[in-house]
Amino acid sequence: MSSEEQSESDVRSLSYEAARDELVRVVAELEQGSATLERSLSLWERGEALAARCEEWLVGARARLDAARAATEDADR
Protein backbone atom coordinates (compact mmCIF):
# COMPACT_ATOMS: atom_id res chain seq x y z
CA MET A 1 0.00 0.00 0.00
CA SER A 2 1.42 3.39 -0.99
CA SER A 3 1.69 6.23 1.51
CA GLU A 4 -1.10 8.05 -0.36
CA GLU A 5 -3.38 5.01 -0.08
CA GLN A 6 -2.47 4.69 3.60
CA SER A 7 -3.29 8.35 4.13
CA GLU A 8 -6.68 7.98 2.41
CA SER A 9 -7.43 4.89 4.47
CA ASP A 10 -6.41 6.76 7.62
CA VAL A 11 -8.72 9.68 6.80
CA ARG A 12 -11.67 7.36 6.07
CA SER A 13 -11.34 5.89 9.56
CA LEU A 14 -11.58 9.26 11.33
CA SER A 15 -14.61 10.44 13.23
CA TYR A 16 -16.08 13.79 12.26
CA GLU A 17 -14.56 15.44 15.31
CA ALA A 18 -11.10 13.98 14.72
CA ALA A 19 -11.14 14.99 11.04
CA ARG A 20 -12.35 18.49 11.89
CA ASP A 21 -9.73 18.98 14.60
CA GLU A 22 -6.92 17.82 12.34
CA LEU A 23 -8.23 20.04 9.54
CA VAL A 24 -8.06 23.03 11.89
CA ARG A 25 -4.43 22.18 12.67
CA VAL A 26 -3.59 21.78 8.97
CA VAL A 27 -5.15 25.14 8.11
CA ALA A 28 -3.32 26.84 10.98
CA GLU A 29 0.02 25.46 9.80
CA LEU A 30 -0.67 26.53 6.22
CA GLU A 31 -1.66 30.01 7.38
CA GLN A 32 1.65 30.42 9.18
CA GLY A 33 3.33 30.32 5.79
CA SER A 34 6.59 28.95 7.11
CA ALA A 35 6.37 25.45 5.60
CA THR A 36 8.39 24.43 2.58
CA LEU A 37 6.62 24.12 -0.74
CA GLU A 38 6.67 20.32 -0.49
CA ARG A 39 5.25 20.41 3.06
CA SER A 40 2.62 22.95 2.00
CA LEU A 41 1.50 20.72 -0.86
CA SER A 42 1.34 17.74 1.46
CA LEU A 43 -0.68 19.72 3.98
CA TRP A 44 -3.02 20.98 1.26
CA GLU A 45 -3.67 17.43 0.05
CA ARG A 46 -4.28 16.23 3.59
CA GLY A 47 -6.60 19.16 4.22
CA GLU A 48 -8.61 18.37 1.08
CA ALA A 49 -8.99 14.75 2.21
CA LEU A 50 -10.00 15.84 5.71
CA ALA A 51 -12.53 18.34 4.38
CA ALA A 52 -14.05 15.64 2.16
CA ARG A 53 -14.32 13.31 5.17
CA CYS A 54 -16.06 16.00 7.20
CA GLU A 55 -18.46 16.56 4.30
CA GLU A 56 -19.21 12.82 4.17
CA TRP A 57 -20.09 12.86 7.86
CA LEU A 58 -22.28 15.93 7.49
CA VAL A 59 -24.13 14.55 4.45
CA GLY A 60 -24.71 11.29 6.34
CA ALA A 61 -25.97 13.13 9.39
CA ARG A 62 -28.31 15.20 7.23
CA ALA A 63 -29.70 12.04 5.61
CA ARG A 64 -30.33 10.49 9.02
CA LEU A 65 -32.11 13.63 10.23
CA ASP A 66 -34.25 13.77 7.09
CA ALA A 67 -35.17 10.09 7.51
CA ALA A 68 -36.07 10.63 11.16
CA ARG A 69 -38.23 13.65 10.29
CA ALA A 70 -39.98 11.73 7.53
CA ALA A 71 -40.66 8.83 9.90
CA THR A 72 -42.08 11.22 12.50
CA GLU A 73 -44.29 12.91 9.93
CA ASP A 74 -45.56 9.52 8.71
CA ALA A 75 -46.32 8.46 12.29
CA ASP A 76 -48.24 11.69 12.91
CA ARG A 77 -50.57 11.09 9.95
C-alpha positions as CSV (number, residue, x, y, z in Angstrom):
1,M,0.0,0.0,0.0
2,S,1.4,3.4,-1.0
3,S,1.7,6.2,1.5
4,E,-1.1,8.0,-0.4
5,E,-3.4,5.0,-0.1
6,Q,-2.5,4.7,3.6
7,S,-3.3,8.3,4.1
8,E,-6.7,8.0,2.4
9,S,-7.4,4.9,4.5
10,D,-6.4,6.8,7.6
11,V,-8.7,9.7,6.8
12,R,-11.7,7.4,6.1
13,S,-11.3,5.9,9.6
14,L,-11.6,9.3,11.3
15,S,-14.6,10.4,13.2
16,Y,-16.1,13.8,12.3
17,E,-14.6,15.4,15.3
18,A,-11.1,14.0,14.7
19,A,-11.1,15.0,11.0
20,R,-12.4,18.5,11.9
21,D,-9.7,19.0,14.6
22,E,-6.9,17.8,12.3
23,L,-8.2,20.0,9.5
24,V,-8.1,23.0,11.9
25,R,-4.4,22.2,12.7
26,V,-3.6,21.8,9.0
27,V,-5.1,25.1,8.1
28,A,-3.3,26.8,11.0
29,E,0.0,25.5,9.8
30,L,-0.7,26.5,6.2
31,E,-1.7,30.0,7.4
32,Q,1.7,30.4,9.2
33,G,3.3,30.3,5.8
34,S,6.6,28.9,7.1
35,A,6.4,25.5,5.6
36,T,8.4,24.4,2.6
37,L,6.6,24.1,-0.7
38,E,6.7,20.3,-0.5
39,R,5.3,20.4,3.1
40,S,2.6,22.9,2.0
41,L,1.5,20.7,-0.9
42,S,1.3,17.7,1.5
43,L,-0.7,19.7,4.0
44,W,-3.0,21.0,1.3
45,E,-3.7,17.4,0.0
46,R,-4.3,16.2,3.6
47,G,-6.6,19.2,4.2
48,E,-8.6,18.4,1.1
49,A,-9.0,14.8,2.2
50,L,-10.0,15.8,5.7
51,A,-12.5,18.3,4.4
52,A,-14.0,15.6,2.2
53,R,-14.3,13.3,5.2
54,C,-16.1,16.0,7.2
55,E,-18.5,16.6,4.3
56,E,-19.2,12.8,4.2
57,W,-20.1,12.9,7.9
58,L,-22.3,15.9,7.5
59,V,-24.1,14.5,4.5
60,G,-24.7,11.3,6.3
61,A,-26.0,13.1,9.4
62,R,-28.3,15.2,7.2
63,A,-29.7,12.0,5.6
64,R,-30.3,10.5,9.0
65,L,-32.1,13.6,10.2
66,D,-34.2,13.8,7.1
67,A,-35.2,10.1,7.5
68,A,-36.1,10.6,11.2
69,R,-38.2,13.6,10.3
70,A,-40.0,11.7,7.5
71,A,-40.7,8.8,9.9
72,T,-42.1,11.2,12.5
73,E,-44.3,12.9,9.9
74,D,-45.6,9.5,8.7
75,A,-46.3,8.5,12.3
76,D,-48.2,11.7,12.9
77,R,-50.6,11.1,10.0
